[in-house]
């Protein structure tokens, strides 16, 4: 079964739109009303929804690393640097990840794009 994404509030809408056109199950933090959550609460929320969190906020990398070290489980995190990741590449790489990796394989995993 394909994975599902939660986009943090800083991700451009065009990435979400591109993924939806390709059939990826995407929810935004704005749609979920979690856009005002701090970073750690956003990761908690993504996990409770069973969604991989896509972010361009490097603060979430430190949080995910701490969770891994402390043994806290999360559904997964994908990070793409906002200045080094073209929109089309973000859409293509996220589509690949969501369709080629299982939820079990992605658990507690941090993936960087571009691939």
N, C-alpha and C positions, 0 to 999 in steps of 0.2 A: 504494500500500500504506500502511495506517495506520502512524503512528509508534508507538514503544514508549517507555514511561516507566520511569525508576528514581526511586523516592521516597527522599529522604534520611531519616535516622533521626528527624528532628524533625516530620515530617508526620503529622498525625493519621490513624489507621487508617481512620476513617470516610470520608476522601477516597478512599483506595485502594479500599475496598469499593464506594463509589458509582461509581467508574470501572469497576470489574470488572463490576458489574451492567449497565453500559452497553456492555460488550464491549471496553473498552480494555485493551490488553496492558500490565499494570503489574507491576513487581517492586519489592519494598521492599529497602532496605539491610539490614534484618534477615534477610530471606529469602536474600539474596545473601551474607550474612556480611561485609558491608563496613561495617556500622554503627559499627565502632570506628575506621574510617579517618579521617585528618584530611581537611579539606575538599578540598585539592588532589588527594589520592589518590582521593577519591570521584569527582571530576570525571574523572580518568584512567580509573577503573573504568567509569563510565557510558559513556565514549567507547569503551572496549574492548568493551563489550557492544552498542554501537550503539544506546544508549538516550539519550533526552533526560532530563536531570536536573531534577526538580522540587524546589525548596528554599524554605524560609522563612528561610534563614540569609543575611543580607546580606554576610557575609564572602565568600561564593562569587561575589558580583557583582564584587568587586575582583579575584578570581582570574581570572574569565572575561574581564574587561577587559584584564588583563595578557596573557592568552593571545592575545586578539585583536590587541593591539598587537605582540606578539612573533611573530605568524604561526603559533602553535600551533593545530592544528585540533581541534575538539571537536564532538560531535553536536548540542549545543544545551543551553540552560539556560532554565528557566522559573522566575521568582521571584514569590512572592505573600507580602505582609507578613502575618504571623500575626495581627495585631490588626485589620487592615483588610480582611480577605478572608473573608466568610462561607463556611461549608462548601459549601452548595449552589452558590454562585457559583463556587467553586474547581472543583468537579466539572464544572459546565456549561462553563466556559471551557477547562479542560484537554481535555475531550472534543472541543470545537470545534477546538482546535489540533491534536490528534492525528489528526483525520480530514480536515482541510482544508489541511494544509501538507505538502509532500514533505520527505524527508530532505535532499535537496540544498538546498532553500530554508531549512531550519532550521540547516544546518551553520554553526557559529561565530556563531549568533544568540542573543541574550538577549531574552526576551519577558517582559513584566510582566503579571500579572493582578491585579485584574480587567481585562478587555479594555476 
